[in-house]
Amino acid sequence: MTTVEEAKHIILENTQNFGIEEIPFIQSVGRILKENIVADRDFPPFNRVAMDGIAINYRFFKEGIRDFKIEGVQPAGSIQKTLKNAANCYEVMTGATLPNNTDTVIRYEDVQITNGTATIIVDVIKDKQNIHKQGSDKILGDFLIKESTCISPAEIGVLATVGRATVKVAKRPKVMIVSTGDELVEVDKNPLAHQIRRSNVYTLVSLLEKLNIPSETAHITDEKPVLKEKIAAFLQKYDVLLFSGAVSKGKFDFLPEVLEELKVEKLFHKVAQRPGKPFWFGRSGALANTKSTVVFAFPGNPISTFVNCMVYFYDWYYTSVGIKPKKETAILAEDVNFKPNLTYFLQVKLSYRFGHLIATPIKGNGSGDLASLVSTDGFIEIPKTEETEFKKGSVFPVIKHR
């Protein structure tokens, strides 16, 4: 069987570039930036008043002057004004341009205004206080957001500030999520005693939505000609096909055979892991001048589908769009015994203790126990090894789903 490490390597060797599109900046939250954003002027672009109050020339305060005649008001958004008599002051508002011939702002709380004169009522002020100096954050041409950043509301504000009404982002793959099996019925149906509702496809839809990837879904019954016809059409239309089920050894698990007949190159089938051993991965069009579609065929048990998507598809997508996947570790809270010589994705509850991420194992009823996911926060990856006992306090990679 293919090891987890080998499977990850093969998958990352088959990433795709989906291209770039330009979209309105306000629609770009969650998208992957595909250009560098630079400052189009200094930040702030002028000496900005940081407090409502009065602006003076500090030299006069230093010389003992405490009473300053008010020449006028400098509101935010108005053209910069000039103090005509350097011994006077201007009333200034937060966000306004600092008037010429002034260099220090005293907040209203520290002055008393009577008959057009502002009297400073504190003994100590600092030269150039309460001023956000021009260019103190960034200067013209500085990098503000680097390419391959995932755009959040913080970046939206910056894009607006530099006048980027549109922004270049990575195109998203066109994804079809397919369930197979005669035992599955729709969510709004009442299943018979031998049937269950479709759930894995909607889990996958939600996992992709966390990546801001839209997807479509389909269901195909366990009939080989129907499988072949529909998958052939999907291969022509979509960049990625995600399957749940029909990849194991059952009599009606036709998917590997159908994919082979459709000239989808198998890159591996079966991974030395639990859960999710029957995982199949390949691509069409890899050796010919045709459209290339990547195929992730996950086992049908819900935990297998869930963890395989997070471990393999997530990293494939991140790498495809130029993001380095984040890697975290957690400390095992209890001893764990695991005998098969496989990589073990163990369900855990996560918590923080003294600044460290702690993983407490959650016992479920195998890879078919969908309900157990609700009690967990993620999985730790216990590597394939001859060891069978993994001690409390050991550190392992963690995959969070919350």
C-alpha positions as a Markdown table, in Angstrom:
| # | Residue | x | y | z |
|---|---|---|---|---|
| 1 | Met | 0.0 | 0.0 | 0.0 |
| 2 | Thr | 1.0 | 3.6 | -0.5 |
| 3 | Thr | 2.1 | 5.3 | 2.7 |
| 4 | Val | 0.5 | 8.6 | 3.8 |
| 5 | Glu | 3.7 | 10.4 | 3.1 |
| 6 | Glu | 3.9 | 9.0 | -0.4 |
| 7 | Ala | 0.2 | 9.8 | -1.0 |
| 8 | Lys | 0.7 | 13.4 | 0.1 |
| 9 | His | 3.8 | 13.7 | -2.2 |
| 10 | Ile | 1.9 | 12.4 | -5.2 |
| 11 | Ile | -1.1 | 14.6 | -4.7 |
| 12 | Leu | 1.1 | 17.7 | -4.4 |
| 13 | Glu | 2.9 | 16.8 | -7.6 |
| 14 | Asn | -0.5 | 17.0 | -9.3 |
| 15 | Thr | -1.6 | 20.5 | -8.3 |
| 16 | Gln | -3.2 | 22.8 | -10.9 |
| 17 | Asn | -3.2 | 26.4 | -11.8 |
| 18 | Phe | -6.7 | 27.6 | -12.3 |
| 19 | Gly | -5.8 | 31.0 | -13.6 |
| 20 | Ile | -6.5 | 34.5 | -12.4 |
| 21 | Glu | -9.6 | 36.6 | -12.5 |
| 22 | Glu | -10.3 | 40.2 | -11.6 |
| 23 | Ile | -13.3 | 40.8 | -9.3 |
| 24 | Pro | -14.9 | 43.7 | -7.3 |
| 25 | Phe | -12.8 | 44.1 | -4.1 |
| 26 | Ile | -15.9 | 43.8 | -1.8 |
| 27 | Gln | -16.5 | 40.3 | -3.2 |
| 28 | Ser | -13.0 | 39.1 | -2.5 |
| 29 | Val | -13.3 | 38.0 | 1.1 |
| 30 | Gly | -12.0 | 34.4 | 1.3 |
| 31 | Arg | -10.3 | 34.5 | -2.1 |
| 32 | Ile | -6.6 | 34.2 | -2.7 |
| 33 | Leu | -4.9 | 37.4 | -3.8 |
| 34 | Lys | -2.8 | 37.1 | -7.0 |
| 35 | Glu | -1.0 | 40.4 | -7.0 |
| 36 | Asn | 1.0 | 42.5 | -4.6 |
| 37 | Ile | -0.8 | 45.5 | -3.2 |
| 38 | Val | 1.4 | 48.6 | -2.6 |
| 39 | Ala | 0.8 | 52.0 | -1.0 |
| 40 | Asp | -0.4 | 54.5 | -3.5 |
| 41 | Arg | 0.7 | 57.3 | -1.1 |
| 42 | Asp | 2.1 | 57.7 | 2.4 |
| 43 | Phe | 0.1 | 56.2 | 5.3 |
| 44 | Pro | -1.2 | 58.5 | 6.7 |
| 45 | Pro | -0.9 | 60.9 | 3.8 |
| 46 | Phe | -0.6 | 63.9 | 6.0 |
| 47 | Asn | 0.2 | 64.8 | 9.6 |
| 48 | Arg | -3.0 | 63.6 | 11.1 |
| 49 | Val | -4.6 | 65.0 | 14.2 |
| 50 | Ala | -5.2 | 62.0 | 16.6 |
| 51 | Met | -7.3 | 63.8 | 19.3 |
| 52 | Asp | -10.0 | 66.5 | 19.4 |
| 53 | Gly | -8.5 | 69.6 | 21.0 |
| 54 | Ile | -6.2 | 72.5 | 20.1 |
| 55 | Ala | -3.0 | 72.6 | 18.0 |
| 56 | Ile | -0.2 | 74.8 | 19.1 |
| 57 | Asn | 3.5 | 75.5 | 18.4 |
| 58 | Tyr | 5.2 | 73.7 | 21.3 |
| 59 | Arg | 7.9 | 76.3 | 21.5 |
| 60 | Phe | 5.5 | 78.8 | 23.2 |
| 61 | Phe | 4.4 | 76.3 | 25.8 |
| 62 | Lys | 8.0 | 75.5 | 26.6 |
| 63 | Glu | 8.6 | 79.3 | 27.1 |
| 64 | Gly | 5.8 | 79.3 | 29.7 |
| 65 | Ile | 2.8 | 80.5 | 27.6 |
| 66 | Arg | -0.4 | 78.8 | 28.7 |
| 67 | Asp | -3.1 | 81.0 | 27.1 |
| 68 | Phe | -3.5 | 80.7 | 23.3 |
| 69 | Lys | -5.9 | 82.8 | 21.2 |
| 70 | Ile | -8.0 | 80.6 | 18.9 |
| 71 | Glu | -7.6 | 81.6 | 15.2 |
| 72 | Gly | -10.1 | 79.1 | 13.8 |
| 73 | Val | -11.2 | 75.5 | 13.5 |
| 74 | Gln | -9.6 | 72.7 | 11.4 |
| 75 | Pro | -12.3 | 70.1 | 10.7 |
| 76 | Ala | -11.5 | 66.6 | 9.4 |
| 77 | Gly | -11.8 | 66.6 | 5.6 |
| 78 | Ser | -11.0 | 70.3 | 5.0 |
| 79 | Ile | -8.1 | 71.8 | 3.3 |
| 80 | Gln | -5.0 | 72.4 | 5.5 |
| 81 | Lys | -5.1 | 75.8 | 7.2 |
| 82 | Thr | -2.2 | 77.9 | 8.4 |
| 83 | Leu | -1.8 | 79.5 | 11.9 |
| 84 | Lys | -1.0 | 83.1 | 11.1 |
| 85 | Asn | 0.4 | 84.0 | 14.5 |
| 86 | Ala | 2.6 | 81.3 | 15.8 |
| 87 | Ala | 1.7 | 82.2 | 19.4 |
| 88 | Asn | -2.0 | 81.4 | 18.8 |
| 89 | Cys | -3.8 | 78.0 | 18.3 |
| 90 | Tyr | -6.3 | 76.2 | 16.1 |
| 91 | Glu | -9.1 | 74.0 | 17.3 |
| 92 | Val | -8.6 | 70.7 | 15.6 |
| 93 | Met | -10.7 | 67.5 | 15.1 |
| 94 | Thr | -9.6 | 63.9 | 15.1 |
| 95 | Gly | -8.6 | 62.9 | 11.5 |
| 96 | Ala | -8.0 | 66.5 | 10.4 |
| 97 | Thr | -4.8 | 67.7 | 8.7 |
| 98 | Leu | -2.5 | 69.4 | 11.3 |
| 99 | Pro | -2.5 | 73.1 | 10.5 |
| 100 | Asn | 0.7 | 74.7 | 9.3 |
| 101 | Asn | 2.9 | 76.4 | 12.0 |
| 102 | Thr | 1.6 | 73.9 | 14.6 |
| 103 | Asp | 3.4 | 70.8 | 15.9 |
| 104 | Thr | 1.6 | 69.6 | 19.0 |
| 105 | Val | -2.0 | 68.7 | 19.9 |
| 106 | Ile | -3.5 | 69.1 | 23.4 |
| 107 | Arg | -6.8 | 67.3 | 23.9 |
| 108 | Tyr | -9.9 | 69.2 | 25.0 |
| 109 | Glu | -9.9 | 67.5 | 28.4 |
| 110 | Asp | -6.6 | 69.3 | 29.2 |
| 111 | Val | -7.7 | 72.9 | 28.2 |
| 112 | Gln | -10.3 | 75.4 | 29.2 |
| 113 | Ile | -11.8 | 77.6 | 26.6 |
| 114 | Thr | -13.2 | 81.1 | 27.5 |
| 115 | Asn | -14.0 | 84.0 | 25.3 |
| 116 | Gly | -12.0 | 82.6 | 22.3 |
| 117 | Thr | -8.9 | 81.8 | 24.3 |
| 118 | Ala | -7.7 | 78.2 | 25.2 |
| 119 | Thr | -5.9 | 77.9 | 28.5 |
| 120 | Ile | -3.8 | 74.7 | 29.0 |
| 121 | Ile | -4.6 | 73.4 | 32.5 |
| 122 | Val | -2.0 | 70.6 | 32.7 |
| 123 | Asp | 1.6 | 71.1 | 33.7 |
| 124 | Val | 3.2 | 68.6 | 31.3 |
| 125 | Ile | 2.7 | 68.0 | 27.6 |
| 126 | Lys | 5.0 | 66.4 | 25.1 |
| 127 | Asp | 6.4 | 67.9 | 22.0 |
| 128 | Lys | 4.5 | 66.6 | 18.9 |
| 129 | Gln | 2.0 | 64.6 | 21.0 |
| 130 | Asn | -1.3 | 63.4 | 19.6 |
| 131 | Ile | -0.1 | 63.6 | 16.0 |
| 132 | His | -0.1 | 60.6 | 13.6 |
| 133 | Lys | 2.9 | 61.6 | 11.5 |
| 134 | Gln | 2.8 | 61.4 | 7.7 |
| 135 | Gly | 4.3 | 58.2 | 6.5 |
| 136 | Ser | 4.7 | 56.7 | 10.0 |
| 137 | Asp | 2.8 | 53.6 | 9.0 |
| 138 | Lys | 3.8 | 53.1 | 5.4 |
| 139 | Ile | 5.3 | 55.2 | 2.7 |
| 140 | Leu | 4.5 | 55.4 | -1.0 |
| 141 | Gly | 5.4 | 52.2 | -2.7 |
| 142 | Asp | 5.6 | 50.0 | 0.4 |
| 143 | Phe | 4.1 | 46.5 | 0.2 |
| 144 | Leu | 0.8 | 46.4 | 2.1 |
| 145 | Ile | -0.6 | 42.9 | 1.1 |
| 146 | Lys | 1.6 | 40.2 | -0.4 |
| 147 | Glu | 0.5 | 38.0 | -3.2 |
| 148 | Ser | -1.1 | 34.6 | -2.2 |
| 149 | Thr | -2.7 | 36.2 | 0.9 |
| 150 | Cys | -6.2 | 34.9 | 1.8 |
| 151 | Ile | -8.3 | 38.0 | 1.8 |
| 152 | Ser | -10.1 | 38.8 | 5.1 |
| 153 | Pro | -12.0 | 41.9 | 6.2 |
| 154 | Ala | -8.7 | 43.4 | 7.3 |
| 155 | Glu | -7.4 | 43.3 | 3.7 |
| 156 | Ile | -10.7 | 44.7 | 2.4 |
| 157 | Gly | -10.1 | 47.9 | 4.3 |
| 158 | Val | -6.6 | 48.2 | 2.9 |
| 159 | Leu | -7.8 | 47.6 | -0.7 |
| 160 | Ala | -10.4 | 50.3 | -0.2 |
| 161 | Thr | -7.8 | 52.8 | 1.2 |
| 162 | Val | -5.5 | 52.4 | -1.8 |
| 163 | Gly | -8.4 | 52.7 | -4.3 |
| 164 | Arg | -8.5 | 49.1 | -5.5 |
| 165 | Ala | -12.1 | 48.8 | -6.7 |
| 166 | Thr | -11.2 | 45.5 | -8.4 |
| 167 | Val | -8.5 | 43.0 | -7.4 |
| 168 | Lys | -6.9 | 40.0 | -9.0 |
| 169 | Val | -7.5 | 36.7 | -7.3 |
| 170 | Ala | -7.0 | 33.0 | -8.1 |
| 171 | Lys | -9.8 | 31.4 | -10.0 |
| 172 | Arg | -11.5 | 28.6 | -8.1 |
| 173 | Pro | -11.7 | 25.1 | -9.4 |
| 174 | Lys | -15.0 | 23.8 | -10.8 |
| 175 | Val | -15.8 | 20.9 | -8.4 |
| 176 | Met | -18.4 | 18.1 | -8.7 |
| 177 | Ile | -19.0 | 16.0 | -5.6 |
| 178 | Val | -20.5 | 12.6 | -6.4 |
| 179 | Ser | -22.1 | 10.0 | -4.1 |
| 180 | Thr | -22.8 | 6.5 | -5.3 |
| 181 | Gly | -24.9 | 3.7 | -4.0 |
| 182 | Asp | -28.5 | 2.4 | -4.2 |
| 183 | Glu | -28.9 | 2.6 | -0.4 |
| 184 | Leu | -28.8 | 6.4 | -0.4 |
| 185 | Val | -31.9 | 8.7 | -0.5 |
| 186 | Glu | -32.2 | 12.5 | -0.4 |
| 187 | Val | -32.2 | 14.4 | 2.9 |
| 188 | Asp | -35.9 | 15.3 | 2.6 |
| 189 | Lys | -37.0 | 11.7 | 2.1 |
| 190 | Asn | -38.0 | 9.1 | 4.6 |
| 191 | Pro | -35.6 | 6.2 | 4.2 |
| 192 | Leu | -36.8 | 2.6 | 4.2 |
| 193 | Ala | -35.3 | 0.2 | 6.7 |
| 194 | His | -32.5 | -0.7 | 4.3 |
| 195 | Gln | -31.7 | 2.9 | 3.2 |
| 196 | Ile | -29.9 | 5.9 | 4.6 |
| 197 | Arg | -29.9 | 9.6 | 3.7 |
| 198 | Arg | -27.2 | 11.2 | 1.7 |
| 199 | Ser | -24.8 | 12.9 | 4.1 |
| 200 | Asn | -21.2 | 12.6 | 2.9 |
| 201 | Val | -21.8 | 14.9 | -0.1 |
| 202 | Tyr | -23.1 | 17.6 | 2.1 |
| 203 | Thr | -20.2 | 17.2 | 4.5 |
| 204 | Leu | -17.9 | 17.6 | 1.6 |
| 205 | Val | -19.8 | 20.7 | 0.3 |
| 206 | Ser | -19.4 | 22.3 | 3.7 |
| 207 | Leu | -15.7 | 21.4 | 3.9 |
| 208 | Leu | -15.2 | 23.1 | 0.6 |
| 209 | Glu | -17.2 | 26.1 | 1.6 |
| 210 | Lys | -14.7 | 26.6 | 4.4 |
| 211 | Leu | -12.2 | 27.1 | 1.6 |
| 212 | Asn | -14.6 | 29.4 | -0.2 |
| 213 | Ile | -14.9 | 26.9 | -3.0 |
| 214 | Pro | -18.4 | 26.5 | -4.5 |
| 215 | Ser | -19.4 | 23.0 | -5.6 |
| 216 | Glu | -22.1 | 21.0 | -7.3 |
| 217 | Thr | -23.4 | 17.5 | -6.2 |
| 218 | Ala | -24.7 | 14.5 | -8.0 |
| 219 | His | -25.8 | 11.0 | -7.1 |
| 220 | Ile | -25.2 | 7.9 | -9.3 |
| 221 | Thr | -26.7 | 4.5 | -8.7 |
| 222 | Asp | -24.6 | 1.3 | -8.6 |
| 223 | Glu | -25.0 | 0.6 | -12.4 |
| 224 | Lys | -21.8 | 0.5 | -14.3 |
| 225 | Pro | -23.0 | 1.9 | -17.6 |
| 226 | Val | -24.7 | 4.8 | -15.8 |
| 227 | Leu | -21.5 | 5.5 | -13.8 |
| 228 | Lys | -19.4 | 5.5 | -16.9 |
| 229 | Glu | -21.7 | 7.7 | -18.9 |
| 230 | Lys | -22.1 | 10.3 | -16.2 |
| 231 | Ile | -18.5 | 10.4 | -15.1 |
| 232 | Ala | -17.3 | 10.8 | -18.7 |
| 233 | Ala | -19.4 | 13.9 | -18.9 |
| 234 | Phe | -18.1 | 15.2 | -15.6 |
| 235 | Leu | -14.5 | 14.7 | -16.7 |
| 236 | Gln | -15.2 | 17.1 | -19.6 |
| 237 | Lys | -16.7 | 19.8 | -17.5 |
| 238 | Tyr | -15.0 | 19.9 | -14.1 |
| 239 | Asp | -11.5 | 20.5 | -12.7 |
| 240 | Val | -12.0 | 18.2 | -9.7 |
| 241 | Leu | -14.2 | 15.3 | -9.0 |
| 242 | Leu | -14.7 | 14.2 | -5.4 |
| 243 | Phe | -16.3 | 10.8 | -4.9 |
| 244 | Ser | -17.6 | 9.2 | -1.7 |
| 245 | Gly | -17.9 | 5.4 | -1.9 |
| 246 | Ala | -17.5 | 2.6 | -4.5 |
| 247 | Val | -13.7 | 2.3 | -4.2 |
| 248 | Ser | -13.4 | -0.7 | -1.9 |
| 249 | Lys | -13.8 | -4.4 | -2.7 |
| 250 | Gly | -17.6 | -4.8 | -2.8 |
| 251 | Lys | -19.3 | -6.4 | -5.8 |
| 252 | Phe | -20.8 | -3.1 | -6.8 |
| 253 | Asp | -17.7 | -0.9 | -6.2 |
| 254 | Phe | -17.3 | -0.2 | -9.9 |
| 255 | Leu | -15.6 | 3.2 | -9.6 |
| 256 | Pro | -11.9 | 2.1 | -10.0 |
| 257 | Glu | -12.8 | 0.0 | -13.0 |
| 258 | Val | -14.9 | 2.7 | -14.6 |
| 259 | Leu | -12.2 | 5.3 | -14.1 |
| 260 | Glu | -9.6 | 3.0 | -15.8 |
| 261 | Glu | -11.9 | 2.5 | -18.8 |
| 262 | Leu | -12.3 | 6.3 | -19.1 |
| 263 | Lys | -8.5 | 6.6 | -19.2 |
| 264 | Val | -8.2 | 8.3 | -15.9 |
| 265 | Glu | -4.6 | 7.6 | -14.7 |
| 266 | Lys | -4.5 | 5.9 | -11.4 |
| 267 | Leu | -1.7 | 7.4 | -9.3 |
| 268 | Phe | -2.5 | 5.3 | -6.2 |
| 269 | His | -5.2 | 3.1 | -4.7 |
| 270 | Lys | -5.2 | 2.2 | -1.1 |
| 271 | Val | -3.2 | 4.1 | 1.5 |
| 272 | Ala | -1.7 | 2.6 | 4.7 |
| 273 | Gln | -4.0 | 4.6 | 7.0 |
| 274 | Arg | -7.0 | 4.3 | 9.3 |
| 275 | Pro | -9.6 | 5.4 | 8.6 |
| 276 | Gly | -9.7 | 5.7 | 4.8 |
| 277 | Lys | -7.5 | 2.8 | 3.5 |
| 278 | Pro | -9.3 | 2.4 | 0.1 |
| 279 | Phe | -8.7 | 6.0 | -1.0 |
| 280 | Trp | -8.1 | 6.3 | -4.8 |
| 281 | Phe | -6.4 | 9.2 | -6.5 |
| 282 | Gly | -5.7 | 10.0 | -10.1 |
| 283 | Arg | -6.1 | 12.4 | -13.0 |
| 284 | Ser | -7.3 | 12.5 | -16.6 |
| 285 | Gly | -5.5 | 14.2 | -19.4 |
| 286 | Ala | -2.2 | 13.9 | -17.7 |
| 287 | Leu | -0.5 | 12.2 | -20.7 |
| 288 | Ala | -2.5 | 13.7 | -23.5 |
| 289 | Asn | -3.3 | 17.1 | -24.8 |
| 290 | Thr | -6.7 | 17.1 | -23.2 |
| 291 | Lys | -8.5 | 18.8 | -20.3 |
| 292 | Ser | -7.0 | 17.6 | -17.0 |
| 293 | Thr | -9.3 | 16.6 | -14.2 |
| 294 | Val | -8.1 | 15.5 | -10.8 |
| 295 | Val | -10.1 | 12.7 | -9.1 |
| 296 | Phe | -10.2 | 12.2 | -5.3 |
| 297 | Ala | -12.2 | 9.0 | -4.6 |
| 298 | Phe | -12.7 | 8.7 | -0.9 |
| 299 | Pro | -14.1 | 5.6 | 0.9 |
| 300 | Gly | -17.8 | 5.8 | 1.7 |
| 301 | Asn | -17.7 | 5.7 | 5.5 |
| 302 | Pro | -18.3 | 9.2 | 6.8 |
| 303 | Ile | -15.2 | 9.6 | 9.0 |
| 304 | Ser | -13.0 | 8.3 | 6.1 |
| 305 | Thr | -14.5 | 10.8 | 3.7 |
| 306 | Phe | -14.2 | 13.7 | 6.3 |
| 307 | Val | -10.6 | 13.2 | 7.3 |
| 308 | Asn | -9.3 | 12.3 | 3.8 |
| 309 | Cys | -10.8 | 15.5 | 2.4 |
| 310 | Met | -9.0 | 17.6 | 5.2 |
| 311 | Val | -5.7 | 15.8 | 4.9 |
| 312 | Tyr | -5.4 | 15.5 | 1.2 |
| 313 | Phe | -7.8 | 17.8 | -0.7 |
| 314 | Tyr | -7.1 | 20.8 | 1.5 |
| 315 | Asp | -3.3 | 20.6 | 1.0 |
| 316 | Trp | -3.8 | 20.0 | -2.7 |
| 317 | Tyr | -6.0 | 23.1 | -3.0 |
| 318 | Tyr | -3.7 | 25.3 | -0.9 |
| 319 | Thr | -0.7 | 24.4 | -2.9 |
| 320 | Ser | -2.5 | 24.9 | -6.2 |
| 321 | Val | -3.4 | 28.5 | -5.3 |
| 322 | Gly | 0.0 | 29.3 | -3.9 |
| 323 | Ile | -0.6 | 29.0 | -0.1 |
| 324 | Lys | 1.7 | 27.1 | 2.2 |
| 325 | Pro | -0.5 | 24.9 | 4.3 |
| 326 | Lys | -0.3 | 25.7 | 8.0 |
| 327 | Lys | 1.0 | 22.9 | 10.2 |
| 328 | Glu | 0.1 | 22.6 | 13.9 |
| 329 | Thr | 0.9 | 20.1 | 16.6 |
| 330 | Ala | -0.8 | 19.0 | 19.7 |
| 331 | Ile | 0.2 | 17.1 | 22.9 |
| 332 | Leu | -1.5 | 13.8 | 23.5 |
| 333 | Ala | -3.4 | 13.9 | 26.8 |
| 334 | Glu | -3.7 | 10.1 | 27.3 |
| 335 | Asp | -1.8 | 7.0 | 26.4 |
| 336 | Val | -3.0 | 5.4 | 23.1 |
| 337 | Asn | -2.6 | 1.8 | 22.0 |
| 338 | Phe | -2.8 | 1.1 | 18.2 |
| 339 | Lys | -1.6 | -2.2 | 16.8 |
| 340 | Pro | -1.9 | -2.1 | 13.0 |
| 341 | Asn | 1.2 | -0.8 | 11.2 |
| 342 | Leu | -0.8 | 2.1 | 9.7 |
| 343 | Thr | -0.9 | 5.9 | 10.0 |
| 344 | Tyr | -3.8 | 6.6 | 12.5 |
| 345 | Phe | -5.9 | 9.7 | 12.2 |
| 346 | Leu | -7.3 | 9.7 | 15.8 |
| 347 | Gln | -10.4 | 11.8 | 16.6 |
| 348 | Val | -9.6 | 14.3 | 19.5 |
| 349 | Lys | -11.1 | 17.0 | 21.6 |
| 350 | Leu | -8.7 | 20.0 | 21.7 |
| 351 | Ser | -8.0 | 22.4 | 24.5 |
| 352 | Tyr | -5.3 | 24.8 | 25.6 |
| 353 | Arg | -3.3 | 24.3 | 28.8 |
| 354 | Phe | -0.5 | 26.7 | 29.8 |
| 355 | Gly | -0.3 | 27.9 | 26.2 |
| 356 | His | -0.1 | 24.4 | 24.7 |
| 357 | Leu | -2.6 | 22.6 | 22.5 |
| 358 | Ile | -3.8 | 19.4 | 24.2 |
| 359 | Ala | -5.4 | 16.6 | 22.3 |
| 360 | Thr | -7.8 | 14.3 | 24.3 |
| 361 | Pro | -8.8 | 11.1 | 22.3 |
| 362 | Ile | -12.5 | 10.6 | 21.6 |
| 363 | Lys | -13.6 | 7.0 | 21.3 |
| 364 | Gly | -16.1 | 6.4 | 18.5 |
| 365 | Asn | -17.5 | 3.3 | 16.9 |
| 366 | Gly | -15.3 | 3.3 | 13.8 |
| 367 | Ser | -15.2 | 5.1 | 10.6 |
| 368 | Gly | -19.0 | 4.8 | 10.1 |
| 369 | Asp | -19.8 | 6.7 | 13.3 |
| 370 | Leu | -20.8 | 10.0 | 11.8 |
| 371 | Ala | -22.3 | 11.3 | 15.0 |
| 372 | Ser | -18.9 | 11.1 | 16.8 |
| 373 | Leu | -17.6 | 14.0 | 14.7 |
| 374 | Val | -19.9 | 16.4 | 16.7 |
| 375 | Ser | -17.9 | 15.6 | 19.9 |
| 376 | Thr | -14.5 | 16.3 | 18.3 |
| 377 | Asp | -12.4 | 19.2 | 17.2 |
| 378 | Gly | -10.0 | 17.5 | 14.9 |
| 379 | Phe | -7.7 | 14.6 | 14.3 |
| 380 | Ile | -4.1 | 13.9 | 15.4 |
| 381 | Glu | -1.9 | 12.1 | 12.9 |
| 382 | Ile | -0.1 | 9.2 | 14.6 |
| 383 | Pro | 2.6 | 8.0 | 12.1 |
| 384 | Lys | 3.0 | 4.5 | 10.7 |
| 385 | Thr | 5.5 | 2.8 | 12.9 |
| 386 | Glu | 6.4 | -0.6 | 14.5 |
| 387 | Glu | 5.4 | 0.9 | 17.9 |
| 388 | Thr | 2.0 | 0.0 | 19.3 |
| 389 | Glu | 1.9 | 2.3 | 22.3 |
| 390 | Phe | 1.9 | 6.1 | 22.1 |
| 391 | Lys | 2.5 | 7.8 | 25.4 |
| 392 | Lys | 0.8 | 10.7 | 27.0 |
| 393 | Gly | 2.8 | 13.9 | 26.4 |
| 394 | Ser | 3.9 | 12.8 | 22.9 |
| 395 | Val | 3.5 | 15.5 | 20.2 |
| 396 | Phe | 1.8 | 14.8 | 16.9 |
| 397 | Pro | 0.5 | 16.8 | 13.9 |
| 398 | Val | -3.1 | 18.0 | 14.3 |
| 399 | Ile | -5.8 | 18.6 | 11.7 |
| 400 | Lys | -8.5 | 20.9 | 13.1 |
| 401 | His | -12.0 | 21.0 | 11.8 |
| 402 | Arg | -13.3 | 23.6 | 14.2 |
